[in-house]
């Protein structure tokens, strides 16, 4: 298609006229609700650990890792990497003043506040 055929297209001609006008307005952006994820798609700091703490605080006894992960995903209403939950559980159980403890492999419970 040569240039004369392109310019004879009425839709293209109307588009060029709109683009060359001086009084065009910027399109308003749609307001996005705040999310728990940053721009690169990663969860914000403390999101997973807060959900883990909330789940273990509501639990009446020890919980398995699989149950904790499932509950964290339900609390946050989004998929969460298993490694994120594992890392949170492992790091907190080894902490100097842990808020929850590891009872056995894959089992955790909330500790009494001091």
Secondary structure, DSSP 8 states (H G I E B T S, - for coil): --HHHHHT-HHHHHHHHHHH-S-------------SB-TTS-B-TTHHHHHHHHHHHH-SS-EEHHHHHHHHHHHHTS---HHHHHHHHHHHHTSTT-SEEEEETTEEEE----
